Amino acid sequence: MKPYANLIGGQWMSSNDALKNVNPSDTDDAVGEYASATPNDVADAGKAARAALRGWARTTAYARAEILAAAARELHARREELGELLAREEGKTRAEGIGEVGRASQVFEFFAGEAVRLPGERAPSVRPGVEVEVIREPVGVVGLITPWNFPIAIPAWKIAPALAFGNTVIFKPAELTPASAWALIDILNRAGTPPGVINLVMGKGSVLGTAIIGEVDALSFTGSIPTGRSIAAKAMERMVKLQLEMGGKNPLIVLDDADLEIAVDCALNGAFFQTGQRCTATSRIIVQNQIHDKFVSALSERMQRLRVGHALAAETEIGPVVDQRQFDSNLRYLEIGEREGARRIGGAVLRRETPGFYLQPALFADTSNTMRINREEIFGPIATIIRVDGYDEALEIANDTEFGLSAGICTTSLKHARDFQARIQSGLAMVNLPTAGLDFHVPFGGRKASSYGPREQGRYAAEFYTTIKTSYVRP
Ligand code: ADP
C-alpha cells in the first residue's frame, strides 16, 4: 500500500516514514498509511507558503470565494463516503461522521460568503483635509495544528477563514486521523488553490511543531492544555500571533424546576455522544437536591441502554474510544474516581465482534468538586454528578474550575437562566441545551485556561485571520 503523501508547494511529496492509521472499531483494519513529514519538509512548506502569499493575497475575494464554494460543494456531495471514512478512522458513529462532513461543507460555504463581505471602515479625521481608513489585510503564513476528535470540522473552520482572507497555510492534522485531513486537502487542491497556498504536513506534533512555529506569522492550535502551553511559549519567542483552543471541564446545572426529560436528554447527549470526546462535552453535572435521585436514576437508565459498538454498524449510538492511550487513560480515571470514594455506574470494558476500544459510558454519583475526576479533563464517556442545595451553590461550583469553555443550565426559571447567562465564566452558555453542539456562523471559544486569543468561527474569525491597517490620507 502506497502511503498518502504530503502536499508541499503544490506537489504531492512522499516520505521515508509513514504512520499507520488504525480503525479504533477494529484494530485489524488499517485505514491507510500516511507519509510523515520531516522538519525539512516543513521548511519547504514554509518557503512555498511565503512565495505564494503575495499572489494569493492579491487575488480577488471572489476568486477565493469560488474555490471555497467548490470545496463546499464537493464535501456536501461526498458527505456519506467521507463521513464513513471519518467514522472509520476516528470511531465516532457513521451518522456523526456524515454530520461532521456536512458541517465542514457549511463552514466552507459560509466563508466563501465572508471572503467577499469582509468590511473596512472610513472614519472622519480630527484634522482638516485628512481621510482615515481602517482595512483588514491577511496576517501572512498561518500554521494550523488540529486534534483528532473533529478531524474534518476543525481543519475546515481554520482553513476556510485562513484562505478566505488571503492567507497561505501550513496545516498539520492530528497523527491519529490523517485520512479526513488528506481528503480535505485533496479537495482544496483540485478546487484550484494555487501551489503553496495550502500545504499539508502530516506526522507527529512533537517532531514538526517547532519547525512549524519557525515558519509562520500566526498559529491556530486546538488540542490539549500542556501542548498548547508549550506551543505558546515557543511562539511568543517569535511574536507569532496566537489562537489556542484547549480543554474543558464543562458543567451542566440541573435545578429542581427543570423539565426532567429535557435535562436527561441534555446530559446524555452532552456527556456521552461522540464518545465524550468533545472539548465541549458535559463532564460535571451539578444537580439540585429534590430532583437529584429522579434525575440520576433516569440518566443512568438511559445511559446504560446506549448501544456501544462498531462505528459503522447501523445500530451503534456510541462508537469506540479513539485509541489505546485514550482508552487506558479513561480506565485510569475510572479507578481514580472509585479510589476517591465516588459511586460508579456503568463503565464496563466491552467486547465486540471486532477488536476495538469499547467502553460503556460511565457516571460517577456522590462526587465532590474537589475530586480529581472533577478537576481534570477526562475526554471520554465519563461524567460526574455533584449534589447541591440550591442555585447559588450550583453556580459557585460550576465556576470553580480552571476551565471556561462551555456551561449549561436546565431550568424553567427565567430568573435563574438569565442570572446564569450573566455570571457563568465561560465562552459558551447553554440554557436547556447540551453543553456541546454549536452553530457554524457564530463565535466559538472559551475563557480561563480553555482558550487564548481571538474567537474562532463566524464573522469573528476575521480577528485572527486578518490584521488591521489604519491609513491616513491627505488627498
Ligand atoms: P491529544 O493529547 O488530544 O492528542 P495534543 O495536544 O497532543 O492532544 O494534540 C493536538 C495536536 O497537537 C496534534 O496535531 C498533535 O500532533 C499536535 N502536537 C502534539 N505535540 C505538539 C508539539 N510539541 N508541538 C506542536 N504540535 C504538537
Residues whose N, C-alpha, C, O or C-beta is under 5 A from the ligand:
A	BS01	ADP	I145 T146 P147 K172 P173 A174 E175 G203 K204 G205 S206 G209 T210 T222 G223 S224 T227
